[in-house]
Amino acid sequence: MADFPALTHVALTVRDLSVSVPWYEALFDAKPVLDEDTDPDFHHTVYLLGTTLIGLHQHQTPAPAGQFSEYNIGLDHVAFGCANRAELEQWEQKLNDLGVQHGGIKDAGYGSGISFRDPDGIALEFFAPPG
């Protein structure tokens, strides 16, 4: 058997694409590569970041009340890889420039990260390996 396959895409359900799309476009500094209704139940907008697709889905069925919580079963957070701490500091500055609240860079033995949330409260992170 071959090595375990690489991650190809992540799909995030959002409450309102009209809010989330501009927010993610500013964060990614990119326009979607796909923006379509795939069936009567949902619309998706997809970004290509390197070789990974990040999709934003909005379903016709309304989302339950409340924000995302990493304490529910399922997704805890999505982390974007940085080469080193210097690159992580550049992303911290971009978050500041965009007015995105974050927890500052946290250093640990396994690496350094900066955590923040999208408009629906979905937990996101930039992460760099130690060293």
N, CA, C and O atoms as a Tinker XYZ file with bonds, in Angstrom:
   524  protein
     1  N      0.846000   -1.176000    0.000000    73     2
     2  CA     0.000000    0.000000    0.000000    64     1     3
     3  C      0.897000    1.248000    0.000000    63     2     4     5
     4  O      1.961000    1.263000    0.618000    81     3
     5  N      0.454000    2.262000   -0.688000    73     3     6
     6  CA     1.187000    3.532000   -0.755000    64     5     7
     7  C      1.106000    4.265000    0.578000    63     6     8     9
     8  O      0.345000    3.884000    1.467000    81     7
     9  N      1.903000    5.323000    0.702000    73     7    10
    10  CA     1.817000    6.175000    1.890000    64     9    11
    11  C      0.406000    6.718000    2.035000    63    10    12    13
    12  O     -0.352000    6.781000    1.067000    81    11
    13  N      0.067000    7.105000    3.246000    73    11    14
    14  CA    -1.253000    7.680000    3.482000    64    13    15
    15  C     -1.408000    8.919000    2.605000    63    14    16    17
    16  O     -0.483000    9.727000    2.531000    81    15
    17  N     -2.551000    9.094000    1.937000    73    15    18
    18  CA    -2.725000   10.218000    1.006000    64    17    19
    19  C     -2.681000   11.572000    1.716000    63    18    20    21
    20  O     -3.052000   11.700000    2.883000    81    19
    21  N     -2.221000   12.565000    0.979000    73    19    22
    22  CA    -2.170000   13.936000    1.499000    64    21    23
    23  C     -3.575000   14.509000    1.616000    63    22    24    25
    24  O     -4.495000   14.069000    0.926000    81    23
    25  N     -3.731000   15.474000    2.477000    73    23    26
    26  CA    -4.990000   16.197000    2.616000    64    25    27
    27  C     -5.210000   17.017000    1.346000    63    26    28    29
    28  O     -4.321000   17.761000    0.931000    81    27
    29  N     -6.383000   16.888000    0.724000    73    27    30
    30  CA    -6.655000   17.629000   -0.509000    64    29    31
    31  C     -7.530000   18.849000   -0.287000    63    30    32    33
    32  O     -7.349000   19.882000   -0.931000    81    31
    33  N     -8.490000   18.720000    0.637000    73    31    34
    34  CA    -9.365000   19.870000    0.866000    64    33    35
    35  C     -9.982000   19.826000    2.255000    63    34    36    37
    36  O    -10.080000   18.782000    2.899000    81    35
    37  N    -10.390000   21.008000    2.679000    73    35    38
    38  CA   -11.136000   21.182000    3.920000    64    37    39
    39  C    -12.377000   21.977000    3.552000    63    38    40    41
    40  O    -12.282000   22.993000    2.863000    81    39
    41  N    -13.539000   21.526000    4.001000    73    39    42
    42  CA   -14.788000   22.231000    3.740000    64    41    43
    43  C    -15.363000   22.718000    5.066000    63    42    44    45
    44  O    -15.579000   21.929000    5.987000    81    43
    45  N    -15.606000   24.004000    5.154000    73    43    46
    46  CA   -16.142000   24.623000    6.369000    64    45    47
    47  C    -17.556000   25.121000    6.092000    63    46    48    49
    48  O    -17.789000   25.825000    5.110000    81    47
    49  N    -18.489000   24.759000    6.950000    73    47    50
    50  CA   -19.847000   25.283000    6.834000    64    49    51
    51  C    -19.902000   26.634000    7.537000    63    50    52    53
    52  O    -19.503000   26.763000    8.694000    81    51
    53  N    -20.401000   27.633000    6.824000    73    51    54
    54  CA   -20.522000   28.982000    7.378000    64    53    55
    55  C    -21.990000   29.389000    7.384000    63    54    56    57
    56  O    -22.806000   28.829000    6.652000    81    55
    57  N    -22.309000   30.355000    8.210000    73    55    58
    58  CA   -23.688000   30.818000    8.335000    64    57    59
    59  C    -24.102000   31.698000    7.161000    63    58    60    61
    60  O    -25.229000   31.597000    6.677000    81    59
    61  N    -23.189000   32.566000    6.696000    73    59    62
    62  CA   -23.547000   33.559000    5.684000    64    61    63
    63  C    -22.346000   33.813000    4.780000    63    62    64    65
    64  O    -21.378000   34.452000    5.191000    81    63
    65  N    -22.411000   33.316000    3.557000    73    63    66
    66  CA   -21.299000   33.503000    2.619000    64    65    67
    67  C    -21.028000   34.977000    2.338000    63    66    68    69
    68  O    -19.888000   35.350000    2.062000    81    67
    69  N    -22.054000   35.818000    2.403000    73    67    70
    70  CA   -21.834000   37.242000    2.123000    64    69    71
    71  C    -20.939000   37.891000    3.183000    63    70    72    73
    72  O    -20.340000   38.936000    2.928000    81    71
    73  N    -20.846000   37.292000    4.346000    73    71    74
    74  CA   -19.943000   37.766000    5.400000    64    73    75
    75  C    -18.606000   37.030000    5.314000    63    74    76    77
    76  O    -17.545000   37.650000    5.389000    81    75
    77  N    -18.661000   35.706000    5.157000    73    75    78
    78  CA   -17.444000   34.888000    5.207000    64    77    79
    79  C    -16.552000   35.043000    3.980000    63    78    80    81
    80  O    -15.329000   35.059000    4.116000    81    79
    81  N    -17.133000   35.157000    2.786000    73    79    82
    82  CA   -16.316000   35.248000    1.574000    64    81    83
    83  C    -15.381000   36.454000    1.604000    63    82    84    85
    84  O    -14.187000   36.277000    1.363000    81    83
    85  N    -15.856000   37.671000    1.885000    73    83    86
    86  CA   -14.901000   38.793000    1.916000    64    85    87
    87  C    -13.848000   38.636000    3.019000    63    86    88    89
    88  O    -12.700000   39.044000    2.843000    81    87
    89  N    -14.237000   38.046000    4.151000    73    87    90
    90  CA   -13.301000   37.852000    5.262000    64    89    91
    91  C    -12.180000   36.902000    4.839000    63    90    92    93
    92  O    -11.004000   37.201000    5.048000    81    91
    93  N    -12.533000   35.764000    4.248000    73    91    94
    94  CA   -11.516000   34.798000    3.813000    64    93    95
    95  C    -10.713000   35.325000    2.625000    63    94    96    97
    96  O     -9.518000   35.047000    2.530000    81    95
    97  N    -11.337000   36.079000    1.718000    73    95    98
    98  CA   -10.584000   36.664000    0.607000    64    97    99
    99  C     -9.492000   37.597000    1.127000    63    98   100   101
   100  O     -8.377000   37.603000    0.606000    81    99
   101  N     -9.813000   38.382000    2.152000    73    99   102
   102  CA    -8.812000   39.281000    2.733000    64   101   103
   103  C     -7.714000   38.477000    3.432000    63   102   104   105
   104  O     -6.533000   38.799000    3.304000    81   103
   105  N     -8.097000   37.440000    4.165000    73   103   106
   106  CA    -7.103000   36.609000    4.855000    64   105   107
   107  C     -6.203000   35.890000    3.861000    63   106   108   109
   108  O     -4.980000   35.918000    3.998000    81   107
   109  N     -6.802000   35.242000    2.853000    73   107   110
   110  CA    -6.033000   34.468000    1.881000    64   109   111
   111  C     -5.376000   35.344000    0.821000    63   110   112   113
   112  O     -4.466000   34.889000    0.128000    81   111
   113  N     -5.819000   36.589000    0.683000    73   111   114
   114  CA    -5.374000   37.470000   -0.403000    64   113   115
   115  C     -5.559000   36.747000   -1.744000    63   114   116   117
   116  O     -4.669000   36.734000   -2.594000    81   115
   117  N     -6.737000   36.153000   -1.900000    73   115   118
   118  CA    -7.025000   35.361000   -3.099000    64   117   119
   119  C     -8.518000   35.404000   -3.396000    63   118   120   121
   120  O     -9.349000   35.599000   -2.509000    81   119
   121  N     -8.823000   35.219000   -4.654000    73   119   122
   122  CA   -10.207000   35.086000   -5.103000    64   121   123
   123  C    -10.534000   33.593000   -5.217000    63   122   124   125
   124  O     -9.629000   32.775000   -5.384000    81   123
   125  N    -11.799000   33.240000   -5.128000    73   123   126
   126  CA   -12.164000   31.822000   -5.252000    64   125   127
   127  C    -11.866000   31.269000   -6.640000    63   126   128   129
   128  O    -11.912000   31.987000   -7.639000    81   127
   129  N    -11.560000   29.972000   -6.675000    73   127   130
   130  CA   -11.389000   29.280000   -7.954000    64   129   131
   131  C    -12.703000   28.640000   -8.394000    63   130   132   133
   132  O    -12.841000   28.209000   -9.539000    81   131
   133  N    -13.661000   28.583000   -7.482000    73   131   134
   134  CA   -14.970000   28.005000   -7.772000    64   133   135
   135  C    -15.992000   28.692000   -6.876000    63   134   136   137
   136  O    -15.741000   28.916000   -5.692000    81   135
   137  N    -17.136000   29.022000   -7.444000    73   135   138
   138  CA   -18.210000   29.671000   -6.687000    64   137   139
   139  C    -19.519000   29.247000   -7.342000    63   138   140   141
   140  O    -19.920000   29.812000   -8.360000    81   139
   141  N    -20.192000   28.238000   -6.751000    73   139   142
   142  CA   -21.353000   27.683000   -7.439000    64   141   143
   143  C    -22.326000   27.002000   -6.488000    63   142   144   145
   144  O    -21.984000   26.628000   -5.366000    81   143
   145  N    -23.558000   26.858000   -6.984000    73   143   146
   146  CA   -24.539000   25.986000   -6.352000    64   145   147
   147  C    -24.257000   24.595000   -6.891000    63   146   148   149
   148  O    -24.228000   24.394000   -8.105000    81   147
   149  N    -24.050000   23.630000   -5.997000    73   147   150
   150  CA   -23.779000   22.282000   -6.486000    64   149   151
   151  C    -25.033000   21.431000   -6.508000    63   150   152   153
   152  O    -25.097000   20.436000   -7.230000    81   151
   153  N    -26.009000   21.802000   -5.740000    73   151   154
   154  CA   -27.327000   21.189000   -5.770000    64   153   155
   155  C    -28.263000   22.164000   -5.073000    63   154   156   157
   156  O    -27.810000   23.198000   -4.584000    81   155
   157  N    -29.556000   21.865000   -5.013000    73   155   158
   158  CA   -30.470000   22.839000   -4.407000    64   157   159
   159  C    -30.203000   23.100000   -2.924000    63   158   160   161
   160  O    -30.687000   24.092000   -2.379000    81   159
   161  N    -29.440000   22.223000   -2.263000    73   159   162
   162  CA   -29.248000   22.353000   -0.823000    64   161   163
   163  C    -28.117000   23.283000   -0.418000    63   162   164   165
   164  O    -28.182000   23.877000    0.658000    81   163
   165  N    -27.082000   23.433000   -1.239000    73   163   166
   166  CA   -26.003000   24.298000   -0.760000    64   165   167
   167  C    -25.200000   24.951000   -1.873000    63   166   168   169
   168  O    -25.172000   24.494000   -3.016000    81   167
   169  N    -24.557000   26.028000   -1.489000    73   167   170
   170  CA   -23.670000   26.807000   -2.356000    64   169   171
   171  C    -22.273000   26.699000   -1.764000    63   170   172   173
   172  O    -22.109000   26.721000   -0.544000    81   171
   173  N    -21.272000   26.583000   -2.621000    73   171   174
   174  CA   -19.917000   26.594000   -2.073000    64   173   175
   175  C    -19.006000   27.511000   -2.858000    63   174   176   177
   176  O    -19.151000   27.714000   -4.063000    81   175
   177  N    -18.058000   28.055000   -2.112000    73   175   178
   178  CA   -17.023000   28.926000   -2.632000    64   177   179
   179  C    -15.703000   28.289000   -2.231000    63   178   180   181
   180  O    -15.503000   27.964000   -1.060000    81   179
   181  N    -14.793000   28.106000   -3.198000    73   179   182
   182  CA   -13.586000   27.325000   -2.961000    64   181   183
   183  C    -12.351000   28.138000   -3.328000    63   182   184   185
   184  O    -12.315000   28.817000   -4.354000    81   183
   185  N    -11.336000   28.053000   -2.462000    73   183   186
   186  CA   -10.044000   28.720000   -2.658000    64   185   187
   187  C     -8.965000   27.663000   -2.818000    63   186   188   189
   188  O     -9.031000   26.610000   -2.184000    81   187
   189  N     -7.971000   27.931000   -3.659000    73   187   190
   190  CA    -6.825000   27.053000   -3.824000    64   189   191
   191  C     -5.636000   27.699000   -3.132000    63   190   192   193
   192  O     -5.175000   28.766000   -3.537000    81   191
   193  N     -5.143000   27.046000   -2.084000    73   191   194
   194  CA    -3.981000   27.517000   -1.326000    64   193   195
   195  C     -2.876000   26.485000   -1.496000    63   194   196   197
   196  O     -2.906000   25.429000   -0.863000    81   195
   197  N     -1.907000   26.785000   -2.343000    73   195   198
   198  CA    -0.887000   25.791000   -2.666000    64   197   199
   199  C     -1.562000   24.643000   -3.401000    63   198   200   201
   200  O     -2.095000   24.826000   -4.496000    81   199
   201  N     -1.539000   23.455000   -2.796000    73   199   202
   202  CA    -2.202000   22.301000   -3.403000    64   201   203
   203  C     -3.447000   21.886000   -2.625000    63   202   204   205
   204  O     -4.025000   20.834000   -2.901000    81   203
   205  N     -3.864000   22.694000   -1.666000    73   203   206
   206  CA    -5.020000   22.368000   -0.831000    64   205   207
   207  C     -6.190000   23.294000   -1.160000    63   206   208   209
   208  O     -6.019000   24.504000   -1.309000    81   207
   209  N     -7.359000   22.712000   -1.269000    73   207   210
   210  CA    -8.576000   23.489000   -1.477000    64   209   211
   211  C     -9.244000   23.742000   -0.130000    63   210   212   213
   212  O     -9.356000   22.837000    0.696000    81   211
   213  N     -9.686000   24.983000    0.085000    73   211   214
   214  CA   -10.467000   25.349000    1.264000    64   213   215
   215  C    -11.829000   25.790000    0.753000    63   214   216   217
   216  O    -11.941000   26.774000    0.022000    81   215
   217  N    -12.862000   25.055000    1.144000    73   215   218
   218  CA   -14.209000   25.360000    0.688000    64   217   219
   219  C    -15.051000   25.954000    1.799000    63   218   220   221
   220  O    -14.954000   25.544000    2.956000    81   219
   221  N    -15.871000   26.914000    1.442000    73   219   222
   222  CA   -16.855000   27.491000    2.356000    64   221   223
   223  C    -18.223000   27.060000    1.852000    63   222   224   225
   224  O    -18.571000   27.315000    0.699000    81   223
   225  N    -18.998000   26.410000    2.709000    73   223   226
   226  CA   -20.320000   25.910000    2.332000    64   225   227
   227  C    -21.399000   26.653000    3.102000    63   226   228   229
   228  O    -21.275000   26.885000    4.305000    81   227
   229  N    -22.451000   27.020000    2.397000    73   227   230
   230  CA   -23.646000   27.547000    3.046000    64   229   231
   231  C    -24.816000   26.699000    2.589000    63   230   232   233
   232  O    -25.111000   26.632000    1.396000    81   231
   233  N    -25.483000   26.053000    3.529000    73   231   234
   234  CA   -26.601000   25.165000    3.251000    64   233   235
   235  C    -27.915000   25.940000    3.285000    63   234   236   237
   236  O    -28.023000   26.966000    3.957000    81   235
   237  N    -28.908000   25.443000    2.556000    73   235   238
   238  CA   -30.246000   26.027000    2.608000    64   237   239
   239  C    -30.873000   25.822000    3.981000    63   238   240   241
   240  O    -31.589000   26.694000    4.474000    81   239
   241  N    -30.610000   24.676000    4.599000    73   239   242
   242  CA   -31.100000   24.431000    5.955000    64   241   243
   243  C    -30.358000   25.373000    6.887000    63   242   244   245
   244  O    -29.128000   25.340000    6.930000    81   243
   245  N    -31.061000   26.209000    7.631000    73   243   246
   246  CA   -30.370000   27.171000    8.495000    64   245   247
   247  C    -29.501000   26.486000    9.544000    63   246   248   249
   248  O    -29.846000   25.428000   10.069000    81   247
   249  N    -28.388000   27.108000    9.830000    73   247   250
   250  CA   -27.490000   26.602000   10.871000    64   249   251
   251  C    -28.151000   26.775000   12.233000    63   250   252   253
   252  O    -28.924000   27.713000   12.431000    81   251
   253  N    -27.856000   25.883000   13.170000    73   251   254
   254  CA   -28.389000   26.061000   14.528000    64   253   255
   255  C    -27.883000   27.375000   15.130000    63   254   256   257
   256  O    -26.858000   27.912000   14.711000    81   255
   257  N    -28.599000   27.864000   16.088000    73   255   258
   258  CA   -28.186000   29.101000   16.769000    64   257   259
   259  C    -26.836000   28.890000   17.446000    63   258   260   261
   260  O    -26.468000   27.768000   17.792000    81   259
   261  N    -26.115000   29.973000   17.627000    73   259   262
   262  CA   -24.834000   29.919000   18.333000    64   261   263
   263  C    -23.658000   29.909000   17.383000    63   262   264   265
   264  O    -23.812000   29.831000   16.164000    81   263
   265  N    -22.485000   29.989000   17.971000    73   263   266
   266  CA   -21.231000   30.013000   17.233000    64   265   267
   267  C    -20.597000   28.630000   17.241000    63   266   268   269
   268  O    -21.012000   27.748000   17.993000    81   267
   269  N    -19.595000   28.453000   16.403000    73   267   270
   270  CA   -18.772000   27.253000   16.384000    64   269   271
   271  C    -18.157000   27.039000   17.763000    63   270   272   273
   272  O    -17.799000   28.000000   18.444000    81   271
   273  N    -18.037000   25.798000   18.166000    73   271   274
   274  CA   -17.330000   25.476000   19.406000    64   273   275
   275  C    -16.458000   24.263000   19.181000    63   274   276   277
   276  O    -16.925000   23.222000   18.718000    81   275
   277  N    -15.192000   24.404000   19.511000    73   275   278
   278  CA   -14.270000   23.280000   19.401000    64   277   279
   279  C    -14.552000   22.205000   20.450000    63   278   280   281
   280  O    -13.932000   21.142000   20.429000    81   279
   281  N    -15.482000   22.476000   21.365000    73   279   282
   282  CA   -15.844000   21.491000   22.384000    64   281   283
   283  C    -16.907000   20.513000   21.888000    63   282   284   285
   284  O    -17.169000   19.502000   22.539000    81   283
   285  N    -17.524000   20.810000   20.731000    73   283   286
   286  CA   -18.454000   19.866000   20.128000    64   285   287
   287  C    -17.654000   18.783000   19.412000    63   286   288   289
   288  O    -16.507000   19.006000   19.023000    81   287
   289  N    -18.250000   17.633000   19.242000    73   287   290
   290  CA   -17.608000   16.567000   18.484000    64   289   291
   291  C    -17.434000   17.041000   17.044000    63   290   292   293
   292  O    -18.345000   17.629000   16.462000    81   291
   293  N    -16.273000   16.784000   16.481000    73   291   294
   294  CA   -15.989000   17.191000   15.109000    64   293   295
   295  C    -14.739000   18.031000   15.055000    63   294   296   297
   296  O    -13.765000   17.750000   15.754000    81   295
   297  N    -14.757000   19.029000   14.256000    73   295   298
   298  CA   -13.593000   19.875000   14.032000    64   297   299
   299  C    -13.161000   20.617000   15.295000    63   298   300   301
   300  O    -13.998000   21.187000   15.995000    81   299
   301  N    -11.876000   20.613000   15.585000    73   299   302
   302  CA   -11.323000   21.430000   16.666000    64   301   303
   303  C    -10.801000   22.738000   16.075000    63   302   304   305
   304  O    -11.211000   23.815000   16.509000    81   303
   305  N     -9.913000   22.662000   15.103000    73   303   306
   306  CA    -9.423000   23.855000   14.420000    64   305   307
   307  C     -8.736000   23.451000   13.122000    63   306   308   309
   308  O     -8.452000   22.274000   12.901000    81   307
   309  N     -8.472000   24.434000   12.267000    73   307   310
   310  CA    -7.709000   24.245000   11.044000    64   309   311
   311  C     -6.433000   25.056000   11.193000    63   310   312   313
   312  O     -6.481000   26.241000   11.521000    81   311
   313  N     -5.288000   24.418000   10.951000    73   311   314
   314  CA    -3.995000   25.104000   11.083000    64   313   315
   315  C     -3.329000   25.225000    9.715000    63   314   316   317
   316  O     -3.320000   24.280000    8.927000    81   315
   317  N     -2.773000   26.407000    9.449000    73   315   318
   318  CA    -2.028000   26.684000    8.222000    64   317   319
   319  C     -0.550000   26.714000    8.581000    63   318   320   321
   320  O     -0.156000   27.389000    9.532000    81   319
   321  N      0.268000   25.989000    7.828000    73   319   322
   322  CA     1.686000   25.844000    8.148000    64   321   323
   323  C      2.536000   27.018000    7.712000    63   322   324   325
   324  O      2.396000   27.534000    6.603000    81   323
   325  N      3.421000   27.431000    8.609000    73   323   326
   326  CA     4.424000   28.452000    8.327000    64   325   327
   327  C      5.796000   27.779000    8.387000    63   326   328   329
   328  O      5.986000   26.822000    9.137000    81   327
   329  N      6.741000   28.272000    7.607000    73   327   330
   330  CA     8.071000   27.662000    7.555000    64   329   331
   331  C      8.839000   27.847000    8.858000    63   330   332   333
   332  O      9.603000   26.971000    9.264000    81   331
   333  N      8.635000   28.995000    9.516000    73   331   334
   334  CA     9.413000   29.304000   10.718000    64   333   335
   335  C      8.708000   30.410000   11.506000    63   334   336   337
   336  O      7.665000   30.921000   11.095000    81   335
   337  N      9.299000   30.762000   12.638000    73   335   338
   338  CA     8.678000   31.772000   13.503000    64   337   339
   339  C      8.637000   33.146000   12.837000    63   338   340   341
   340  O      7.697000   33.909000   13.057000    81   339
   341  N      9.639000   33.467000   12.032000    73   339   342
   342  CA     9.656000   34.765000   11.343000    64   341   343
   343  C      8.443000   34.890000   10.411000    63   342   344   345
   344  O      7.819000   35.949000   10.341000    81   343
   345  N      8.116000   33.819000    9.704000    73   343   346
   346  CA     6.932000   33.843000    8.842000    64   345   347
   347  C      5.666000   33.956000    9.681000    63   346   348   349
   348  O      4.719000   34.643000    9.299000    81   347
   349  N      5.654000   33.280000   10.824000    73   347   350
   350  CA     4.523000   33.371000   11.744000    64   349   351
   351  C      4.315000   34.815000   12.198000    63   350   352   353
   352  O      3.178000   35.277000   12.297000    81   351
   353  N      5.402000   35.525000   12.474000    73   351   354
   354  CA     5.320000   36.938000   12.879000    64   353   355
   355  C      4.740000   37.800000   11.759000    63   354   356   357
   356  O      4.028000   38.767000   12.031000    81   355
   357  N      5.037000   37.458000   10.498000    73   355   358
   358  CA     4.455000   38.197000    9.374000    64   357   359
   359  C      2.937000   37.990000    9.323000    63   358   360   361
   360  O      2.189000   38.924000    9.038000    81   359
   361  N      2.492000   36.768000    9.601000    73   359   362
   362  CA     1.055000   36.516000    9.621000    64   361   363
   363  C      0.396000   37.221000   10.799000    63   362   364   365
   364  O     -0.736000   37.693000   10.686000    81   363
   365  N      1.087000   37.296000   11.918000    73   363   366
   366  CA     0.550000   38.050000   13.056000    64   365   367
   367  C      0.320000   39.500000   12.644000    63   366   368   369
   368  O     -0.709000   40.083000   12.983000    81   367
   369  N      1.270000   40.086000   11.915000    73   367   370
   370  CA     1.126000   41.467000   11.459000    64   369   371
   371  C     -0.048000   41.601000   10.486000    63   370   372   373
   372  O     -0.783000   42.587000   10.534000    81   371
   373  N     -0.227000   40.605000    9.595000    73   371   374
   374  CA    -1.359000   40.668000    8.653000    64   373   375
   375  C     -2.680000   40.614000    9.413000    63   374   376   377
   376  O     -3.609000   41.355000    9.093000    81   375
   377  N     -2.770000   39.738000   10.420000    73   375   378
   378  CA    -3.992000   39.693000   11.227000    64   377   379
   379  C     -4.248000   41.038000   11.885000    63   378   380   381
   380  O     -5.383000   41.511000   11.924000    81   379
   381  N     -3.196000   41.651000   12.399000    73   379   382
   382  CA    -3.326000   42.989000   12.996000    64   381   383
   383  C     -3.823000   43.989000   11.958000    63   382   384   385
   384  O     -4.729000   44.776000   12.230000    81   383
   385  N     -3.223000   43.954000   10.763000    73   383   386
   386  CA    -3.609000   44.882000    9.695000    64   385   387
   387  C     -5.066000   44.704000    9.287000    63   386   388   389
   388  O     -5.741000   45.673000    8.938000    81   387
   389  N     -5.555000   43.453000    9.331000    73   387   390
   390  CA    -6.943000   43.163000    8.966000    64   389   391
   391  C     -7.914000   43.406000   10.115000    63   390   392   393
   392  O     -9.128000   43.322000    9.932000    81   391
   393  N     -7.382000   43.708000   11.306000    73   391   394
   394  CA    -8.236000   43.914000   12.468000    64   393   395
   395  C     -8.811000   42.622000   13.028000    63   394   396   397
   396  O     -9.846000   42.637000   13.695000    81   395
   397  N     -8.141000   41.501000   12.760000    73   395   398
   398  CA    -8.594000   40.203000   13.245000    64   397   399
   399  C     -8.031000   39.975000   14.642000    63   398   400   401
   400  O     -6.816000   40.007000   14.838000    81   399
   401  N     -8.905000   39.749000   15.603000    73   399   402
   402  CA    -8.459000   39.469000   16.967000    64   401   403
   403  C     -7.781000   38.113000   17.014000    63   402   404   405
   404  O     -8.194000   37.171000   16.337000    81   403
   405  N     -6.736000   38.026000   17.820000    73   403   406
   406  CA    -5.993000   36.773000   17.957000    64   405   407
   407  C     -5.380000   36.717000   19.351000    63   406   408   409
   408  O     -5.410000   37.692000   20.102000    81   407
   409  N     -4.832000   35.572000   19.672000    73   407   410
   410  CA    -4.258000   35.364000   21.002000    64   409   411
   411  C     -2.780000   35.636000   21.096000    63   410   412   413
   412  O     -2.173000   35.329000   22.121000    81   411
   413  N     -2.168000   36.204000   20.061000    73   411   414
   414  CA    -0.728000   36.412000   20.070000    64   413   415
   415  C     -0.010000   35.097000   19.821000    63   414   416   417
   416  O     -0.609000   34.025000   19.896000    81   415
   417  N      1.260000   35.189000   19.529000    73   415   418
   418  CA     2.052000   33.992000   19.266000    64   417   419
   419  C      2.342000   33.281000   20.578000    63   418   420   421
   420  O      2.804000   33.888000   21.544000    81   419
   421  N      2.065000   31.991000   20.594000    73   419   422
   422  CA     2.348000   31.144000   21.758000    64   421   423
   423  C      3.437000   30.159000   21.359000    63   422   424   425
   424  O      3.330000   29.483000   20.336000    81   423
   425  N      4.473000   30.083000   22.164000    73   423   426
   426  CA     5.589000   29.180000   21.905000    64   425   427
   427  C      5.490000   27.956000   22.810000    63   426   428   429
   428  O      5.171000   28.075000   23.993000    81   427
   429  N      5.762000   26.791000   22.252000    73   427   430
   430  CA     5.777000   25.538000   23.002000    64   429   431
   431  C      6.911000   24.677000   22.448000    63   430   432   433
   432  O      7.499000   25.006000   21.417000    81   431
   433  N      7.208000   23.601000   23.117000    73   431   434
   434  CA     8.270000   22.719000   22.670000    64   433   435
   435  C      8.024000   22.123000   21.294000    63   434   436   437
   436  O      8.975000   21.840000   20.567000    81   435
   437  N      6.766000   21.929000   20.926000    73   435   438
   438  CA     6.424000   21.313000   19.645000    64   437   439
   439  C      6.259000   22.330000   18.519000    63   438   440   441
   440  O      6.031000   21.941000   17.374000    81   439
   441  N      6.371000   23.634000   18.822000    73   439   442
   442  CA     6.258000   24.660000   17.799000    64   441   443
   443  C      5.598000   25.916000   18.334000    63   442   444   445
   444  O      5.340000   26.039000   19.532000    81   443
   445  N      5.327000   26.848000   17.429000    73   443   446
   446  CA     4.717000   28.129000   17.795000    64   445   447
   447  C      3.471000   28.331000   16.948000    63   446   448   449
   448  O      3.429000   27.957000   15.776000    81   447
   449  N      2.456000   28.930000   17.565000    73   447   450
   450  CA     1.226000   29.161000   16.836000    64   449   451
   451  C      0.537000   30.437000   17.253000    63   450   452   453
   452  O      0.783000   30.986000   18.327000    81   451
   453  N     -0.327000   30.889000   16.377000    73   451   454
   454  CA    -1.173000   32.038000   16.674000    64   453   455
   455  C     -2.604000   31.646000   16.300000    63   454   456   457
   456  O     -2.877000   31.285000   15.155000    81   455
   457  N     -3.501000   31.721000   17.263000    73   455   458
   458  CA    -4.886000   31.292000   17.094000    64   457   459
   459  C     -5.802000   32.492000   16.884000    63   458   460   461
   460  O     -5.601000   33.558000   17.467000    81   459
   461  N     -6.820000   32.293000   16.031000    73   459   462
   462  CA    -7.809000   33.333000   15.754000    64   461   463
   463  C     -9.078000   32.655000   15.268000    63   462   464   465
   464  O     -9.098000   31.436000   15.093000    81   463
   465  N    -10.136000   33.423000   15.046000    73   463   466
   466  CA   -11.426000   32.856000   14.634000    64   465   467
   467  C    -11.999000   33.618000   13.447000    63   466   468   469
   468  O    -11.774000   34.816000   13.275000    81   467
   469  N    -12.749000   32.875000   12.634000    73   467   470
   470  CA   -13.429000   33.506000   11.500000    64   469   471
   471  C    -14.742000   34.128000   11.983000    63   470   472   473
   472  O    -15.038000   34.056000   13.176000    81   471
   473  N    -15.539000   34.736000   11.097000    73   471   474
   474  CA   -16.774000   35.394000   11.549000    64   473   475
   475  C    -17.781000   34.476000   12.247000    63   474   476   477
   476  O    -18.605000   34.957000   13.025000    81   475
   477  N    -17.732000   33.160000   11.986000    73   475   478
   478  CA   -18.613000   32.216000   12.655000    64   477   479
   479  C    -17.981000   31.608000   13.896000    63   478   480   481
   480  O    -18.563000   30.722000   14.523000    81   479
   481  N    -16.805000   32.075000   14.249000    73   479   482
   482  CA   -16.121000   31.551000   15.426000    64   481   483
   483  C    -15.309000   30.294000   15.156000    63   482   484   485
   484  O    -14.790000   29.691000   16.095000    81   483
   485  N    -15.183000   29.876000   13.883000    73   483   486
   486  CA   -14.392000   28.688000   13.570000    64   485   487
   487  C    -12.934000   28.964000   13.944000    63   486   488   489
   488  O    -12.357000   29.977000   13.545000    81   487
   489  N    -12.354000   28.049000   14.712000    73   487   490
   490  CA   -10.988000   28.216000   15.207000    64   489   491
   491  C     -9.982000   27.936000   14.094000    63   490   492   493
   492  O    -10.012000   26.884000   13.455000    81   491
   493  N     -9.094000   28.902000   13.878000    73   491   494
   494  CA    -8.043000   28.817000   12.872000    64   493   495
   495  C     -6.707000   29.098000   13.546000    63   494   496   497
   496  O     -6.661000   29.680000   14.629000    81   495
   497  N     -5.625000   28.684000   12.903000    73   495   498
   498  CA    -4.294000   28.877000   13.490000    64   497   499
   499  C     -3.249000   28.940000   12.387000    63   498   500   501
   500  O     -3.362000   28.268000   11.361000    81   499
   501  N     -2.239000   29.753000   12.616000    73   499   502
   502  CA    -0.997000   29.680000   11.847000    64   501   503
   503  C     -0.002000   28.987000   12.763000    63   502   504   505
   504  O      0.093000   29.320000   13.945000    81   503
   505  N      0.746000   28.017000   12.221000    73   503   506
   506  CA     1.633000   27.196000   13.061000    64   505   507
   507  C      2.991000   27.034000   12.403000    63   506   508   509
   508  O      3.082000   26.799000   11.198000    81   507
   509  N      4.036000   27.160000   13.191000    73   507   510
   510  CA     5.412000   26.962000   12.731000    64   509   511
   511  C      6.086000   25.915000   13.594000    63   510   512   513
   512  O      5.841000   25.864000   14.799000    81   511
   513  N      6.940000   25.069000   13.002000    73   511   514
   514  CA     7.656000   24.063000   13.776000    64   513   515
   515  C      8.682000   24.726000   14.700000    63   514   516   517
   516  O      9.025000   25.894000   14.516000    81   515
   517  N      9.167000   23.980000   15.689000    73   515   518
   518  CA    10.155000   24.579000   16.603000    64   517   519
   519  C     11.447000   24.911000   15.874000    63   518   520   521
   520  O     11.783000   24.334000   14.840000    81   519
   521  N     12.151000   25.863000   16.458000    73   519   522
   522  CA    13.479000   26.187000   15.906000    64   521   523
   523  C     13.601000   27.478000   15.239000    63   522   524
   524  O     14.678000   27.822000   14.752000    81   523
